[in-house]
Amino acid sequence: MLNEWQEFLDYTGPMTYKADGKKDTTWLGRFTFEALREFGGLSRILTILARSFLFHSPDGTVLGSHPRKRMDYVRRGLCAWCSVPERAGAKPEWQYLTEFGSLHREFPMLVDEDGRGWFCRHFHAAMAFARDNPKVVRKAYSEAAGELDRKFDAEWRKKVRQFQMPLFSSNADAAWIIRFDDVIADALELGPLRQGKLELPKKLRAKIEAVRPEKLPAEAIHTLIAYYVVNRSEDSDWVVLSVANFDCWFGDTNFGRKYLSQIPEEIIQRSNSFGVSRYRVLPKFLP
């Protein structure tokens, strides 16, 4: 969550589908099974991708000025990552296509010649692994994988068409859908991806330890505080808390289901307004 360039690499690079036991989630990559099943955390993921396309060369070097001149390139990159083959018999004149195999030469890692984007390939490979390896995958995951795999293409096509809708489209079904236009706007505002890491001072870690509940991992609090420091804006004390993405970073859903409720309010205060989860760290626990 702190090294955003590494996040980009995790969302676009080659995957290894293996597991040494049911607690090993290597086969999921930087996702939880729940995030794949529910398409959770996509807003942050797409924004990370967009920021890389806008501000970085393929090796991570920050590009020069004028990122707005690369907006069309960014949109093509997002389409490539999200690409999924059209169903048989689909009309090619449909205004929002979902298959972008034509972008393979420009984005060879993000979409193959058959129009299968990175996320599409990862989802199917992860579900196949879960289905075929019940001895090293949780029973619930193994049992659900086949059905999820079968339904994915149709459900993901709906999402990919939704992503392409203009900001003021009258065809939107809900107020909070994700659109590429929103993602690109957020990326322009946020700027280049961070590539560093923030270590909390020893005195602050000791202060946290004095009030940390025994069953709450210190890493959960340390990560939230560090994330808050590097993401807080000048005009607000609140930072958006993407629970699904934090779950993915920690490798399971314990963060959202268990750890958050255990964090003392004297350290972190949380709020949920208009469907947006946010939090702030009290001044005495800031570095």
C-alpha positions in Angstrom: 0.0 0.0 0.0 3.0 2.3 0.5 5.1 1.4 -2.5 2.7 2.2 -5.3 5.1 1.3 -8.1 5.3 -2.2 -6.7 1.5 -2.3 -6.7 1.6 -1.5 -10.4 4.0 -4.3 -11.0 1.9 -6.7 -9.0 -1.2 -5.8 -11.1 0.6 -6.2 -14.5 3.4 -8.7 -14.2 3.6 -12.5 -14.6 1.9 -14.6 -11.9 2.8 -17.8 -10.1 0.0 -20.2 -9.4 1.1 -22.3 -6.5 0.4 -22.9 -2.8 2.2 -24.8 0.0 -1.0 -25.1 2.1 -4.4 -23.5 2.7 -2.9 -20.4 4.3 -0.6 -19.8 1.3 -2.4 -17.3 -1.0 0.4 -16.9 -3.6 -2.0 -18.1 -6.3 -4.2 -15.1 -5.7 -1.5 -12.5 -6.3 -2.3 -9.1 -4.9 -6.0 -10.1 -4.4 -8.1 -11.9 -1.9 -10.5 -14.5 -3.2 -13.3 -12.2 -2.0 -11.9 -9.3 -4.0 -11.8 -11.4 -7.1 -15.3 -12.7 -6.5 -16.8 -9.3 -5.8 -14.6 -7.1 -8.1 -13.5 -5.3 -4.9 -10.9 -2.6 -4.8 -11.0 -1.8 -8.5 -11.1 2.0 -8.1 -7.7 2.0 -6.5 -6.3 -0.6 -8.9 -7.4 1.3 -12.0 -6.1 4.5 -10.6 -2.7 3.0 -9.9 -2.6 1.8 -13.5 -3.6 5.2 -14.9 -0.9 7.0 -12.8 1.8 4.7 -14.2 0.6 5.3 -17.8 0.4 9.0 -17.2 3.6 9.7 -15.3 6.1 6.8 -15.8 8.1 5.0 -18.5 8.1 1.2 -18.4 11.1 1.0 -16.1 9.5 3.3 -13.5 11.3 6.5 -14.5 9.1 9.6 -14.0 8.4 11.2 -17.3 8.5 14.9 -18.1 5.7 17.4 -18.0 2.4 17.5 -20.0 0.7 14.3 -18.7 -2.6 15.5 -20.2 -1.1 14.8 -23.6 -1.0 11.1 -22.7 -4.6 10.8 -21.7 -5.6 8.8 -24.8 -2.7 6.5 -24.2 -3.9 6.0 -20.6 -7.4 5.1 -21.7 -6.0 2.6 -24.2 -3.9 1.0 -21.4 -6.9 0.7 -19.1 -8.9 -0.9 -22.0 -6.1 -3.4 -22.6 -5.9 -4.4 -18.9 -9.7 -4.8 -18.7 -10.2 -6.5 -22.1 -12.4 -9.6 -22.3 -13.4 -11.4 -25.5 -16.9 -10.5 -26.8 -19.5 -13.1 -26.7 -20.1 -15.0 -29.9 -22.4 -13.1 -32.2 -21.9 -9.7 -30.5 -22.5 -6.7 -32.9 -19.2 -5.0 -33.6 -20.9 -1.6 -33.9 -21.9 -1.7 -30.2 -20.5 1.6 -28.8 -18.7 0.1 -25.9 -16.7 -2.9 -27.0 -15.0 -5.1 -24.4 -12.4 -6.9 -26.5 -9.2 -5.0 -27.3 -6.9 -7.6 -28.8 -5.9 -4.9 -31.3 -3.9 -3.2 -28.5 -1.6 -6.2 -28.0 1.3 -4.7 -29.8 1.1 -1.5 -27.8 0.5 -3.3 -24.5 1.8 -6.9 -24.9 1.8 -7.6 -21.1 -1.7 -6.3 -20.6 -3.7 -8.0 -23.4 -3.0 -11.0 -25.6 -3.9 -11.2 -29.3 -7.2 -13.0 -28.5 -8.4 -10.0 -26.5 -7.8 -11.5 -23.0 -6.7 -8.7 -20.7 -4.4 -9.2 -17.7 -7.3 -9.3 -15.2 -9.3 -11.7 -17.3 -6.3 -14.1 -17.6 -5.5 -13.9 -13.9 -9.1 -14.5 -12.8 -9.5 -17.6 -14.9 -6.1 -18.9 -13.9 -6.8 -18.4 -10.2 -10.2 -20.0 -10.4 -8.7 -23.0 -12.3 -6.0 -23.4 -9.6 -8.6 -23.3 -6.8 -10.9 -25.8 -8.6 -8.1 -28.2 -9.4 -6.1 -28.1 -6.1 -8.6 -28.6 -3.3 -5.9 -30.0 -1.0 -4.1 -26.7 -0.8 -7.0 -24.3 -1.2 -9.8 -23.5 1.3 -12.8 -25.7 0.7 -15.2 -22.8 0.2 -12.9 -21.3 -2.5 -12.4 -24.6 -4.3 -16.2 -25.3 -4.3 -17.1 -21.8 -5.6 -14.3 -21.5 -8.2 -16.0 -23.4 -11.0 -19.2 -21.4 -11.0 -17.3 -18.1 -10.7 -15.1 -19.0 -13.6 -18.1 -19.8 -15.7 -19.9 -16.6 -15.0 -16.9 -14.2 -15.1 -16.8 -13.2 -18.8 -20.4 -12.1 -18.9 -20.2 -10.2 -15.6 -16.9 -8.6 -16.5 -18.2 -7.4 -19.9 -20.9 -5.4 -18.0 -18.2 -3.8 -15.9 -15.9 -3.0 -18.9 -18.8 -1.3 -20.7 -19.7 0.6 -17.6 -16.1 1.8 -17.2 -16.3 3.5 -20.7 -19.5 5.5 -20.1 -19.0 9.3 -20.2 -19.2 11.2 -16.9 -22.6 12.6 -17.6 -24.1 9.6 -19.3 -27.9 9.2 -18.9 -27.5 5.4 -19.1 -25.7 5.0 -15.8 -27.6 2.7 -13.4 -26.1 4.1 -10.2 -24.4 7.2 -8.9 -21.2 5.5 -7.6 -20.1 3.4 -10.7 -16.5 3.5 -11.7 -15.7 5.2 -15.0 -12.4 5.6 -16.8 -12.9 9.3 -17.0 -13.1 9.5 -13.1 -10.0 7.3 -12.8 -8.0 9.4 -15.2 -9.1 12.6 -13.4 -8.0 11.1 -10.0 -4.7 10.0 -11.5 -3.9 13.5 -12.8 -4.6 14.9 -9.3 -2.6 12.3 -7.4 0.5 12.5 -9.7 3.4 9.9 -10.0 3.4 6.7 -8.1 5.3 6.6 -4.8 8.3 4.2 -4.7 9.5 4.7 -1.2 8.5 3.4 2.3 7.8 5.2 5.5 9.2 3.8 8.8 7.6 5.0 12.0 10.0 6.3 14.7 10.9 3.9 17.5 9.3 6.2 20.1 6.0 6.2 18.2 6.1 2.4 17.8 6.6 2.2 21.6 3.6 4.5 22.2 1.4 2.3 19.9 2.6 -0.8 21.7 1.5 0.5 25.0 -2.2 0.7 23.9 -2.3 -2.1 21.2 -4.7 -4.9 22.0 -2.8 -8.2 22.3 -4.5 -10.0 19.4 -4.1 -7.0 17.0 -1.0 -7.2 14.8 1.2 -4.2 15.2 1.7 -4.1 11.5 -1.9 -3.3 10.9 -1.7 -0.1 12.9 1.8 0.9 11.6 0.6 0.5 8.0 -2.5 2.6 8.6 -0.6 5.4 10.2 2.1 5.4 7.5 -0.5 5.3 4.8 -2.4 8.2 6.4 0.8 10.3 6.6 1.7 9.9 2.9 -1.9 10.3 1.6 -3.3 13.1 3.8 -4.2 16.2 1.7 -3.6 19.8 2.9 -7.3 20.6 3.1 -8.6 17.7 5.1 -7.7 15.5 8.1 -9.5 12.5 6.6 -8.1 9.9 4.2 -10.1 7.4 2.2 -9.8 3.9 3.6 -10.0 1.3 0.9 -10.7 -1.8 3.0 -10.7 -4.2 0.1 -7.2 -3.1 -1.0 -5.8 -3.3 2.5 -7.2 -6.8 2.8 -5.4 -7.7 -0.4 -2.2 -6.2 0.8 -2.3 -8.2 4.0 -3.3 -11.3 2.0 -6.7 -12.1 3.6 -9.8 -10.5 4.9 -8.8 -10.4 8.6 -7.9 -6.7 8.3 -11.4 -5.6 7.4 -13.3 -8.2 9.4 -11.3 -8.3 12.6 -8.4 -5.8 12.9 -10.2 -2.5 12.2 -12.7 -2.9 15.0 -9.9 -3.6 17.4 -7.9 -0.5 16.8 -8.3 1.9 19.8 -10.2 5.1 19.0 -7.4 7.0 20.8 -5.2 6.1 17.8 -7.5 6.1 14.8 -11.0 7.5 14.3 -13.2 6.1 11.4 -16.2 7.5 9.6 -18.5 6.2 6.8 -20.3 9.0 5.0 -22.2 8.7 1.7 -20.7 5.2 1.2 -17.1 6.4 1.5 -15.1 4.8 4.3 -12.4 7.2 5.7 -10.2 7.6 8.7 -7.9 10.0 10.6 -5.0 9.4 13.0 -5.0 11.4 16.2 -2.1 13.9 16.4 -0.4 12.3 19.3 0.1 9.1 17.2 1.6 10.9 14.1 5.4 10.9 13.5 
